């Protein structure tokens, strides 16, 4: 189960990143976070940018609705997903994870 948190600007989505992967994909759930692999390297914020773009596409939201709140230099990150309720985000994640 992914541990979503309410925020005045939307919902906080914890993400466990795997930069430098061969394939860009959702790997499932890891310790309460969405585990995501991106092929961008973790230098100069490129992996973070790739994560923002991937989350935007997968969650069907605008780029401006996805904000990195914490973890810029860590594999464990927190993204603010604006414009969605917690329930909306849970449903979209269920669709992605096949639950």
N, C-alpha and C positions, 0 to 999 in steps of 0.2 A: 504494500500500500504506500503510495506516495504521500508524504506529509505536507499537504498544502496549508498555507497560513493566510488568513485575511489581512488585508492592508487597506488603508484609506484610498489608495490609488488603484486597487484591483486585488490580485491574488499573488502570493509569493510561491514560486515553483522552485524547489531545490533540484539541482542538476549535478550529476557526477559526470565529468567530462573525460573523454579519452581523445586527446589531440594526437595528430600524426597517424591516425588509423588508415588502413588501406581503403575502407569503405565508409561512406557517410551513412549512419543508420542509428535507429533506436535499438538499444541492446536490452531494454527491459527496466526493471526496478532494482536499485541497489541501496540498501540501508535507508529506505525512506525517500530516496531521490530517483529521478528519472535518469537513467544511464544512457548517455549519448556519445557516439563516436563521430569525430570529424577528421577529415584528412589534412586540415590546415595545421601547420606547426605552432607550438606555443610561444612563438617569438613575436614581439611587437604587437601583441593583441590580436593577431590574425585568427587564432583558434576561438577567441571570444567573439569576434565578428562573425565567424562561420557559425557559431552556436546561435547567435541572434538570428541570422538568416534562416537557419534550419528550423528553429522554433517558430519563427514567423510563418514559414511555409506549412509546417505540420499542424500548427494550431489555427491556421487560417485567420490570422490577425495582421494588422498593419505593422510595419517595422517600428513605428513610433510607439506601439503598444508593448514592445519587449525591451526592458531595461535591465542591465546587469546591476544588481544592488550590492553584491559582495562576492569576493572570491576571484578577483581579476587575475591573481597570480597562483591560484590554487585549482585543483581538480574539482573541489567541492564549491559550487557556486549557488547563488540565489538570484533568480530572475523575477522581476515584477512583470506580471502580465496584466496590462491595463485593459479596461473595457469589457472584461468578462467577470461573471460571478463565479464563486467557487464551484457551484453546481455545474455551470457551463464548462469550466475547465476540467472537472472530474469526468464529464461525459466525453469530452474530446480525447482525454488521455486514455479512457477505457477503449475508445475506438482504435487508438494507436497501438495499445498494448494487447488488444484482443481479449480483454476481460469483460 
